[in-house]
Amino acid sequence: MPAGPVQAVPPPPPVPTEPKQPLVRRSVRRRSRSQRKR
């Protein structure tokens, strides 16, 4: 019984976290450039 829910929990987190990391880093770099110009 515990093998079912445990296996379905680890696969979903690693997939959505990978694409979110690069998108956040790119948006942070763009904001830092606009703030430096001001």
Secondary structure, DSSP 8 states (H G I E B T S, - for coil): -THHHHHHSSSTTHHHHHHHHHHHHHHHHHHHHHHHH-
